[in-house]
Amino acid sequence: RDDLPPTDEGIFQLRFLADMAYADDAQFSLFIRQDADNYYLIQAAPTPPTGMPAGVIQKVVNGVEVGSAPIAQKPSSSPTGYLAGLPYSINVFFSPERFTVEFTNNSPRVVSFEDPDAWPISVVGFAVQLDQQDAFLDEIARSPLELADYYVAFGDSIAEGTADNLTEDGRGWPILLQDRLYAQSGFTQAVFNEGHGGMRTPEASEDPTNQERDIDDVLTRHPKAEFVTYMIGTNDALQQNLTKYGLGAQPGEAAYEDSYKDYVQRVISKVLDPAVNPPRVMYIAKLPPTTGRLSYANQHLDQYVQVIDELVDENPEIFVAPPDFQCYYSANPQLLPDGIHPDGEGYIAMADLWFKMILNPNADPCTLP
């Protein structure tokens, strides 16, 4: 369709379920467009050639490509593009300066590029093209940015959705939170999944490996995000190079430098940069425990949770009580079957608790609504 009110900055969403591919060159193409010569394109294949990316995103102005980026595979993901029988959620942010796409189910992938010339595309419609492919499409939405809420879920494999065994509604808790926020508000809610397996707080604050996954990279991909959720620390407690706590320490003290408190504060300072207008809102969660053979890490996670309390007290801009996943999963350890990650029911509970605290900052952070 091409009869929507024009906007050059907004959110586009779609759910996609591939049914049957009839040939090796099957592919899915989504055009978010002004007209035939001015559009954004998302293109993916179920079986990309060996060594090739799972797909590509592009921006075309006056018939000429002005920017593109591959939908690359994550190291932990399968070598396929999209999988038949799995529902995929596609979240898109478009603006003259930036094009960002999340393509999520078997592994969330966020792809983005900048248009340094900031060519505007006045989006009035969209088109889906299926080549040698049957698919079901649902929950299609396009909204000007001012009529949408834009969240980023920044975290590790728990945000990524590892071990989720109930993916009919998407993978992990961010997409479930998106659905709950939409059902409550009735207008577009985008929760982009920036979960990165193995993430620790040192890499979250500044990643020396240049994998484009630290907080600077995340905020670059999402320059207009209004809300940022943060939960990182489990890997800090599990690995041999334990991140020291910093509990009770202050900047300038040896106990503070390169501590969990130091690294999380660096992220807080960047998210809540006073130069950003309108200001962002940040939510920080208390880390869930580990169970079974990994329960040794709880002695460290307990300290990190106390640091989170300190940081919330020391940063009055964080005005929402953290969802207390330490408390909730300590009472429900069966929802962490591998000792770290929630299962499908555990991710549903996580989305419910995030949703509850976002809606009511004074609610009990440990119990489900």
Phi, psi and chi 1 to 4 in degrees:
 res  aa     phi    psi   chi1   chi2   chi3   chi4
   1 ARG       -  153.1   58.8 -179.5  -64.4 -179.5
   2 ASP  -140.1   41.8  -67.6  -60.3      -      -
   3 ASP  -125.5   23.4   57.0   -5.5      -      -
   4 LEU   -84.3  153.0  -59.5  172.1      -      -
   5 PRO   -57.9  133.6  -22.1   32.9      -      -
   6 PRO   -68.3  142.5   23.7  -33.0      -      -
   7 THR  -153.0  141.2 -176.9      -      -      -
   8 ASP  -102.3    5.6   65.0    5.2      -      -
   9 GLU  -148.2  120.5 -175.9  175.1   67.8      -
  10 GLY  -176.0 -167.3      -      -      -      -
  11 ILE  -120.5  137.0  -62.7  -69.0      -      -
  12 PHE  -126.6  139.9 -175.2   92.2      -      -
  13 GLN  -137.7  150.1  -62.9  173.0  -44.3      -
  14 LEU  -160.3  142.3  179.0  147.2      -      -
  15 ARG  -105.0  136.2  -60.8  -72.5  175.4   92.9
  16 PHE  -132.9  126.6  165.3   71.1      -      -
  17 LEU  -126.0  108.0  173.7   63.2      -      -
  18 ALA   -73.4  133.7      -      -      -      -
  19 ASP  -101.2  -68.0 -177.5   20.6      -      -
  20 MET  -141.2  132.0 -179.2  178.9  -69.6      -
  21 ALA  -101.4  136.6      -      -      -      -
  22 TYR  -101.1   -7.2  -63.2  101.4      -      -
  23 ALA  -158.0  163.0      -      -      -      -
  24 ASP   -65.1  -22.9  -71.1  -18.9      -      -
  25 ASP   -95.9   21.9   58.4  -10.2      -      -
  26 ALA   -60.7  146.4      -      -      -      -
  27 GLN  -160.6  162.1   67.0  179.2   10.2      -
  28 PHE  -116.6  130.9  159.9   85.1      -      -
  29 SER  -129.7  129.9  -58.3      -      -      -
  30 LEU  -118.8  120.7  169.3   62.0      -      -
  31 PHE  -104.5  123.6  -62.3   84.6      -      -
  32 ILE  -109.4  111.7  -55.7  169.2      -      -
  33 ARG  -136.7  156.9   65.4 -166.1 -173.9 -172.2
  34 GLN   -94.5  -47.4  173.6 -179.6  -40.9      -
  35 ASP  -161.6 -169.2   52.7   39.7      -      -
  36 ALA   -66.5  -18.5      -      -      -      -
  37 ASP  -109.9   -3.2  -67.5  -37.4      -      -
  38 ASN  -137.4  109.1  -62.7  -87.5      -      -
  39 TYR  -165.1  163.2   55.8   84.9      -      -
  40 TYR  -103.3  145.1  -59.6   98.2      -      -
  41 LEU  -130.7  134.2  171.7   63.1      -      -
  42 ILE  -120.0  122.7  -57.2  163.4      -      -
  43 GLN  -133.9  129.5 -165.1  167.6   68.4      -
  44 ALA  -142.5  155.6      -      -      -      -
  45 ALA  -127.7  148.3      -      -      -      -
  46 PRO   -72.7  -30.1   25.7  -33.1      -      -
  47 THR  -134.6   74.3   53.7      -      -      -
  48 PRO   -64.0  151.5   24.2  -33.7      -      -
  49 PRO   -57.1  151.2  -23.6   33.6      -      -
  50 THR   -53.0  130.1  -58.4      -      -      -
  51 GLY    84.6   -4.3      -      -      -      -
  52 MET   -98.6  154.1  -63.4  -62.7  -69.5      -
  53 PRO   -67.2  165.8   24.6  -33.4      -      -
  54 ALA   -71.7  -16.4      -      -      -      -
  55 GLY   175.0 -163.7      -      -      -      -
  56 VAL  -151.7  151.2   65.5      -      -      -
  57 ILE  -118.8  144.5   65.7  171.8      -      -
  58 GLN  -141.3  158.5  -66.1  177.3  -40.7      -
  59 LYS  -126.7  127.7 -179.5  179.0 -179.0 -179.8
  60 VAL  -121.8  127.5  173.7      -      -      -
  61 VAL  -126.2  126.8  175.4      -      -      -
  62 ASN    52.1   38.5  -63.8  -34.1      -      -
  63 GLY    79.4    3.8      -      -      -      -
  64 VAL  -118.8  131.1  178.2      -      -      -
  65 GLU   -66.2  126.4  179.3 -172.7  -63.2      -
  66 VAL  -112.2   -5.1  -62.0      -      -      -
  67 GLY  -173.6  149.9      -      -      -      -
  68 SER  -160.2  162.5   68.0      -      -      -
  69 ALA  -155.9  144.5      -      -      -      -
  70 PRO   -77.4  147.2   28.4  -34.3      -      -
  71 ILE   -85.1   88.7  -58.1  176.1      -      -
  72 ALA   -78.5  156.4      -      -      -      -
  73 GLN   -79.9  141.6  -62.1  -71.3   -8.8      -
  74 LYS   -75.5  149.2  -73.9 -169.3  171.6 -176.2
  75 PRO   -56.4  -31.0  -25.2   33.7      -      -
  76 SER   -87.6   -6.0   59.8      -      -      -
  77 SER   -92.6  166.6   68.7      -      -      -
  78 SER   -70.4  161.8   63.4      -      -      -
  79 PRO   -79.8    5.2   28.3  -35.1      -      -
  80 THR   -88.4  166.9   57.6      -      -      -
  81 GLY   -80.5  -92.2      -      -      -      -
  82 TYR  -111.6  156.2   56.4   80.7      -      -
  83 LEU  -111.2  137.4  -58.0  178.4      -      -
  84 ALA   -64.5  140.2      -      -      -      -
  85 GLY    87.6   -6.0      -      -      -      -
  86 LEU  -106.8  131.6  -76.8 -178.6      -      -
  87 PRO   -78.5  134.6   27.2  -31.2      -      -
  88 TYR  -112.4  138.7  -75.1   77.7      -      -
  89 SER  -103.2  131.7   60.0      -      -      -
  90 ILE  -116.5  117.4  -61.1  175.3      -      -
  91 ASN  -110.9  134.2  -85.6  -24.6      -      -
  92 VAL  -131.2  133.0  177.4      -      -      -
  93 PHE  -114.0  127.5  164.0   69.3      -      -
  94 PHE  -128.8  143.3   60.7   89.3      -      -
  95 SER  -157.1  167.2   73.6      -      -      -
  96 PRO   -55.7  -32.6  -28.6   37.1      -      -
  97 GLU   -92.1  -25.2  -61.0   83.6    9.1      -
  98 ARG  -146.5  141.3  173.6   70.6   50.6  176.6
  99 PHE  -128.5  118.5 -175.8   37.1      -      -
 100 THR  -129.5  132.1  -61.3      -      -      -
 101 VAL  -131.4  132.9  176.5      -      -      -
 102 GLU  -110.8  128.0  176.5 -159.1  -11.7      -
 103 PHE  -126.2  104.2 -165.7   84.6      -      -
 104 THR  -129.7  128.9  -67.3      -      -      -
 105 ASN  -162.8  -76.1 -169.1  -62.0      -      -
 106 ASN   -62.5  -22.1   56.6  -37.0      -      -
 107 SER  -167.2  126.6 -179.9      -      -      -
 108 PRO   -66.5  133.2   21.5  -30.2      -      -
 109 ARG  -130.6  122.3  -74.7  164.8  -78.0 -172.5
 110 VAL  -110.9  123.8  179.9      -      -      -
 111 VAL  -123.3  143.2 -171.5      -      -      -
 112 SER  -156.5  153.2 -177.4      -      -      -
 113 PHE  -150.5  159.4   64.3   81.3      -      -
 114 GLU  -101.4  142.1  179.1 -172.9   16.4      -
 115 ASP  -103.4  100.4  176.1    1.2      -      -
 116 PRO   -62.5  -22.6   21.5  -31.8      -      -
 117 ASP   -88.4   -7.2  -65.9  -40.1      -      -
 118 ALA    52.3   49.6      -      -      -      -
 119 TRP   -69.6  125.2  -71.5  100.4      -      -
 120 PRO   -81.2  140.9   28.4  -32.2      -      -
 121 ILE  -120.2  118.0  -65.9  178.1      -      -
 122 SER   -86.3   93.8 -174.1      -      -      -
 123 VAL   -72.0  125.3  171.4      -      -      -
 124 VAL  -123.9   -4.6  -63.8      -      -      -
 125 GLY  -172.1 -171.5      -      -      -      -
 126 PHE  -153.7  163.0   65.4   93.2      -      -
 127 ALA  -148.8  142.8      -      -      -      -
 128 VAL  -114.9  130.7  174.3      -      -      -
 129 GLN  -119.5  124.6  179.4  176.3  -45.6      -
 130 LEU  -111.9  117.5  -59.8  172.2      -      -
 131 ASP  -106.1  119.2  -64.2  -46.3      -      -
 132 GLN    52.1   39.9  -60.6  -67.4  -35.7      -
 133 GLN  -151.8  130.2  172.4   74.8   70.0      -
 134 ASP   -96.8  143.7  -72.3  -16.4      -      -
 135 ALA  -159.2  158.4      -      -      -      -
 136 PHE  -108.8  137.2  -62.3   94.4      -      -
 137 LEU  -119.5  141.7  -52.6  175.4      -      -
 138 ASP  -155.6  166.1 -163.6    9.9      -      -
 139 GLU    50.3   51.7  -60.2 -176.2   36.3      -
 140 ILE   -85.7  129.5  -58.4  171.0      -      -
 141 ALA  -147.0  143.1      -      -      -      -
 142 ARG  -137.2  131.0 -170.9 -128.5   57.8  173.7
 143 SER  -140.3  138.9  175.5      -      -      -
 144 PRO   -58.0  149.2  -20.5   31.9      -      -
 145 LEU   -58.9  -35.3 -164.2   60.1      -      -
 146 GLU   -68.9  -12.8   63.8  -91.6   19.3      -
 147 LEU  -108.4   17.9  -60.7  179.9      -      -
 148 ALA  -132.4  155.2      -      -      -      -
 149 ASP  -102.9  134.2  -76.2  -19.3      -      -
 150 TYR  -120.9  108.7 -172.6  166.6      -      -
 151 TYR  -109.6  152.7  -71.3   78.0      -      -
 152 VAL  -128.1  125.7  173.3      -      -      -
 153 ALA   -98.6  103.8      -      -      -      -
 154 PHE  -100.6  122.1 -175.1   34.1      -      -
 155 GLY  -171.1 -159.9      -      -      -      -
 156 ASP  -107.1 -148.1   51.6   24.9      -      -
 157 SER   -67.1  -17.9   57.7      -      -      -
 158 ILE   -72.5  -36.7  -63.2  175.9      -      -
 159 ALA   -71.3  -37.3      -      -      -      -
 160 GLU   -61.5  -30.2 -169.9  177.2   36.8      -
 161 GLY    99.7   21.0      -      -      -      -
 162 THR   -57.2  136.5  -63.5      -      -      -
 163 ALA    75.7    8.6      -      -      -      -
 164 ASP   -69.1  119.5 -171.0   -9.9      -      -
 165 ASN  -107.8   13.2   59.7   -9.5      -      -
 166 LEU  -131.1   85.7  -63.2  173.3      -      -
 167 THR  -108.0   16.0   58.1      -      -      -
 168 GLU   -59.9  -31.9  -66.9   85.0   -4.8      -
 169 ASP  -104.5   17.0  -67.3  -35.8      -      -
 170 GLY   111.5  175.1      -      -      -      -
 171 ARG  -105.3  128.4 -176.8 -178.7  179.5   91.9
 172 GLY    81.5 -179.2      -      -      -      -
 173 TRP   -83.8  -26.0   63.1  -97.5      -      -
 174 PRO   -59.4  -42.4  -30.2   39.4      -      -
 175 ILE   -68.0  -33.0 -173.1   61.9      -      -
 176 LEU   -67.8  -39.6  -58.5  177.0      -      -
 177 LEU   -62.4  -41.7  174.2   61.6      -      -
 178 GLN   -57.0  -45.7  176.6  175.4  -62.5      -
 179 ASP   -63.5  -39.5  -69.3  -16.1      -      -
 180 ARG   -68.4  -40.9  -75.8  152.1  176.4   73.7
 181 LEU   -64.4  -39.1  -69.2  167.9      -      -
 182 TYR   -66.6  -44.5  172.6   73.7      -      -
 183 ALA   -61.0  -33.5      -      -      -      -
 184 GLN   -79.2  -36.8 -173.0  -86.1  -25.7      -
 185 SER   -96.0  -33.9   67.6      -      -      -
 186 GLY    83.3    3.2      -      -      -      -
 187 PHE  -129.8  170.4   60.9   90.5      -      -
 188 THR   -59.3  130.3  -60.3      -      -      -
 189 GLN  -127.5  125.0  -53.8  -76.6  -39.8      -
 190 ALA  -117.8  121.0      -      -      -      -
 191 VAL  -118.0   98.2 -177.4      -      -      -
 192 PHE   -77.9  132.0  -76.4   78.9      -      -
 193 ASN   -89.6  104.4 -170.7  -29.0      -      -
 194 GLU  -107.5   48.5  -75.4  -79.9    2.1      -
 195 GLY   -86.9  134.2      -      -      -      -
 196 HIS  -131.6  110.9  -57.3  -84.7      -      -
 197 GLY   -55.0  137.6      -      -      -      -
 198 GLY    82.0    0.4      -      -      -      -
 199 MET   -62.1  134.8  177.7   70.4   81.0      -
 200 ARG  -117.8  165.1  -59.7  167.8   63.1 -111.9
 201 THR   -65.2  -33.8   55.4      -      -      -
 202 PRO   -60.1  -44.2  -25.5   35.5      -      -
 203 GLU   -71.8  -29.9  -67.1   82.0   37.2      -
 204 ALA   -65.8  -34.3      -      -      -      -
 205 SER   -82.5  -34.6   63.8      -      -      -
 206 GLU  -164.2  112.4 -176.2  175.3    4.1      -
 207 ASP   -94.0  107.2 -173.8    3.5      -      -
 208 PRO   -71.8  -14.2   27.2  -34.2      -      -
 209 THR   -82.0   -4.8   64.8      -      -      -
 210 ASN    57.5   43.3 -165.3   30.3      -      -
 211 GLN   -91.2   10.3  -64.3 -175.2   50.0      -
 212 GLU    57.7   46.6  -62.3 -174.0   -8.8      -
 213 ARG  -135.7    7.9   60.8 -179.7 -163.7  164.9
 214 ASP   -85.0  179.1   64.8   23.6      -      -
 215 ILE   -64.2  -32.5 -172.4   58.6      -      -
 216 ASP   -64.2  -42.9  -68.8  -47.8      -      -
 217 ASP   -65.6  -41.1  -64.1  -46.9      -      -
 218 VAL   -62.2  -46.3  168.5      -      -      -
 219 LEU   -69.4  -28.2  -65.0  177.5      -      -
 220 THR   -66.3  -42.4  -64.7      -      -      -
 221 ARG   -68.3  -24.3  -73.5 -168.0  -72.1  -88.0
 222 HIS  -128.6   64.6  -54.9  -80.5      -      -
 223 PRO   -66.6  -21.7   26.0  -36.0      -      -
 224 LYS  -106.8   12.8  -62.9  -61.8 -179.7   72.6
 225 ALA   -62.0  136.5      -      -      -      -
 226 GLU   -98.2  -27.4  -55.1  162.3  -86.9      -
 227 PHE  -133.0  135.3  -51.2   95.2      -      -
 228 VAL  -128.0  124.3  176.7      -      -      -
 229 THR  -100.1  148.1   69.4      -      -      -
 230 TYR  -141.1  126.9  179.6   91.7      -      -
 231 MET  -151.8   99.4 -174.4  173.2   69.0      -
 232 ILE  -140.0  138.6  -62.5  174.3      -      -
 233 GLY   157.6  -19.9      -      -      -      -
 234 THR   -59.5  -45.0  -59.8      -      -      -
 235 ASN   -68.3  -26.6  -66.8  -58.5      -      -
 236 ASP   -62.5  -34.2  -66.0   69.7      -      -
 237 ALA   -86.3  -20.6      -      -      -      -
 238 LEU   -89.7  -33.6  -73.7  171.8      -      -
 239 GLN   -82.2  159.3  -61.1 -172.8    8.4      -
 240 GLN   -62.5  -35.9  -69.2 -177.5  -16.3      -
 241 ASN   -85.3   71.5   52.0  -22.5      -      -
 242 LEU   -55.7  134.0  174.3   74.8      -      -
 243 THR   -78.9  122.3  -55.2      -      -      -
 244 LYS   -63.7  160.9   65.0 -177.5 -179.6 -178.5
 245 TYR   -78.2  -55.1  -47.6  137.0      -      -
 246 GLY    81.1   11.9      -      -      -      -
 247 LEU   -63.0  125.6 -177.8   62.5      -      -
 248 GLY    80.7   -6.8      -      -      -      -
 249 ALA   -85.9  159.9      -      -      -      -
 250 GLN  -128.7  156.1  -64.0  -61.5  -41.7      -
 251 PRO   -51.4  139.2  -26.6   34.9      -      -
 252 GLY    97.6  -16.5      -      -      -      -
 253 GLU   -92.9  147.3  -61.2  175.5   -2.1      -
 254 ALA   -61.0  -34.9      -      -      -      -
 255 ALA   -68.9  -20.0      -      -      -      -
 256 TYR   -86.6  -38.1 -178.3   87.7      -      -
 257 GLU   -61.3  127.2 -175.6  177.3   -3.6      -
 258 ASP    58.9   34.3  -65.1  -25.2      -      -
 259 SER  -100.9  171.1   66.7      -      -      -
 260 TYR   -55.8  -43.9 -178.1   80.9      -      -
 261 LYS   -62.1  -43.1 -174.4  175.0 -175.6  180.0
 262 ASP   -61.2  -49.2 -179.6   13.4      -      -
 263 TYR   -65.5  -42.0  -69.5  128.2      -      -
 264 VAL   -68.4  -37.2  178.5      -      -      -
 265 GLN   -63.6  -35.9 -179.2   60.5   61.0      -
 266 ARG   -60.1  -41.5  -65.7 -176.9 -159.1 -177.7
 267 VAL   -66.3  -45.1  172.7      -      -      -
 268 ILE   -56.1  -45.3  -67.2  171.7      -      -
 269 SER   -63.4  -34.7  -62.0      -      -      -
 270 LYS   -76.1  -41.0  -69.2  176.7  179.2  179.0
 271 VAL   -65.3  -41.8  172.6      -      -      -
 272 LEU   -98.5   28.0  -59.6  180.0      -      -
 273 ASP   -51.9  119.1 -177.9   -8.8      -      -
 274 PRO   -63.7  -15.5   20.5  -31.1      -      -
 275 ALA   -75.0  -14.6      -      -      -      -
 276 VAL   -79.4  128.5  175.1      -      -      -
 277 ASN  -135.2  123.6 -173.4   32.0      -      -
 278 PRO   -70.9  155.5   25.7  -33.6      -      -
 279 PRO   -65.9  148.2   22.3  -32.0      -      -
 280 ARG   -80.3  160.3  -59.6 -174.1 -171.3   99.9
 281 VAL  -111.7  136.5  175.8      -      -      -
 282 MET  -122.9  137.6 -173.0  172.0 -173.7      -
 283 TYR  -120.5  131.3  -51.7   98.5      -      -
 284 ILE  -119.7  133.2  -61.9 -179.4      -      -
 285 ALA  -102.3  150.9      -      -      -      -
 286 LYS   -80.1  134.9  -65.5 -174.2  179.6 -179.5
 287 LEU   -67.9  140.2  -57.3  163.8      -      -
 288 PRO   -69.9  158.5   24.2  -31.8      -      -
 289 PRO   -76.5  171.7   31.7  -36.8      -      -
 290 THR  -105.9  158.4   50.3      -      -      -
 291 THR  -131.4  169.9   62.1      -      -      -
 292 GLY    61.3 -134.6      -      -      -      -
 293 ARG   -66.0  -14.4   63.0 -178.3  178.0   82.9
 294 LEU   -98.6    5.1  -59.9  172.7      -      -
 295 SER   -66.7  -13.8   58.9      -      -      -
 296 TYR   -57.5  -26.5   69.5   88.5      -      -
 297 ALA   -71.8  -13.4      -      -      -      -
 298 ASN   -65.8  -27.4  -73.4  -39.3      -      -
 299 GLN   -61.7  -31.9   60.6 -178.6  -44.7      -
 300 HIS   -84.7  -41.5  -50.4  -54.1      -      -
 301 LEU   -61.9  -35.2  -67.3  169.4      -      -
 302 ASP   -58.4  -40.9  -70.7  -14.4      -      -
 303 GLN   -68.5  -41.0  -62.3  -66.6  -51.9      -
 304 TYR   -61.7  -39.3  -67.4  161.0      -      -
 305 VAL   -63.8  -38.4  166.0      -      -      -
 306 GLN   -65.5  -35.9  -67.6 -177.8   58.0      -
 307 VAL   -63.2  -41.3  169.6      -      -      -
 308 ILE   -59.5  -42.4  -69.2  168.4      -      -
 309 ASP   -58.9  -43.6  -78.1  -28.8      -      -
 310 GLU   -60.7  -45.2  -81.9 -169.1   -9.4      -
 311 LEU   -65.6  -38.5  -71.5  167.6      -      -
 312 VAL   -64.4  -40.0  171.5      -      -      -
 313 ASP   -66.3  -35.6  -71.5  -19.4      -      -
 314 GLU   -86.4   -9.2  -66.0  170.8    5.5      -
 315 ASN  -123.2   85.9  -68.6  -89.4      -      -
 316 PRO   -61.8  -16.1   19.3  -30.8      -      -
 317 GLU   -66.7  -22.2  -57.1   91.7  -19.9      -
 318 ILE   -86.6   93.1  -57.1  174.6      -      -
 319 PHE  -101.4    7.6   57.6   84.8      -      -
 320 VAL  -109.1  131.2  176.2      -      -      -
 321 ALA   -60.6  134.4      -      -      -      -
 322 PRO   -63.9  137.3  -18.4   30.9      -      -
 323 PRO   -56.5  131.3  -20.3   30.5      -      -
 324 ASP   -98.5   81.6 -165.8  -18.4      -      -
 325 PHE   -73.5  -22.8  -63.9  122.8      -      -
 326 GLN   -61.7  -48.0 -177.8 -171.6   51.7      -
 327 CYS   -65.9  -47.0  170.4      -      -      -
 328 TYR   -65.4  -47.8  178.9   78.4      -      -
 329 TYR   -79.2  -20.1  -70.7  101.7      -      -
 330 SER   -64.2  -34.1  -67.8      -      -      -
 331 ALA   -83.3  -14.2      -      -      -      -
 332 ASN  -134.4   58.5  -61.8  -83.4      -      -
 333 PRO   -65.9  -18.7   25.2  -34.9      -      -
 334 GLN   -65.6  -16.0   74.4  -79.1    2.7      -
 335 LEU   -84.7    0.9  -61.6  178.5      -      -
 336 LEU  -119.6   67.6  -57.7  171.9      -      -
 337 PRO   -65.1  -28.2   21.7  -32.9      -      -
 338 ASP   -94.5    5.2   70.5   -3.2      -      -
 339 GLY    93.6  -14.3      -      -      -      -
 340 ILE  -130.2  -52.7  -58.3  175.6      -      -
 341 HIS   -96.2  141.8  -55.7   99.2      -      -
 342 PRO   -65.4  155.4  -18.8   31.3      -      -
 343 ASP   -88.2 -169.3   58.8   10.4      -      -
 344 GLY   -57.4  -46.1      -      -      -      -
 345 GLU   -64.9  -34.8  -67.1  -65.8  -24.2      -
 346 GLY   -66.5  -36.3      -      -      -      -
 347 TYR   -70.8  -34.3  -79.5  119.2      -      -
 348 ILE   -60.8  -44.4  -69.0  171.4      -      -
 349 ALA   -63.2  -39.1      -      -      -      -
 350 MET   -63.1  -44.5 -172.7  165.2  -79.5      -
 351 ALA   -61.7  -40.6      -      -      -      -
 352 ASP   -64.1  -38.6  -74.7  -20.7      -      -
 353 LEU   -74.0  -40.0 -158.3   50.2      -      -
 354 TRP   -57.7  -48.2  -86.6  114.2      -      -
 355 PHE   -58.2  -45.3  176.8   67.2      -      -
 356 LYS   -60.0  -45.2  174.4 -175.9  175.7 -179.1
 357 MET   -74.7  -30.9  -61.8  -47.1  -61.7      -
 358 ILE   -66.9  -39.3  -71.7  171.4      -      -
 359 LEU   -75.9  -34.2 -101.3   60.8      -      -
 360 ASN  -137.9   92.8 -177.4    2.4      -      -
 361 PRO   -61.5  -16.9  -21.0   31.7      -      -
 362 ASN   -99.5    7.6  -61.6  -47.7      -      -
 363 ALA   -74.2  166.3      -      -      -      -
 364 ASP   -67.0  117.2  179.2   -5.5      -      -
 365 PRO   -78.7    2.1   30.3  -35.2      -      -
 366 CYS  -111.4  -15.3 -178.7      -      -      -
 367 THR  -117.7  151.7   59.4      -      -      -
 368 LEU   -74.3  153.9  -65.3 -177.3      -      -
 369 PRO   -66.3      -   19.5  -28.5      -      -
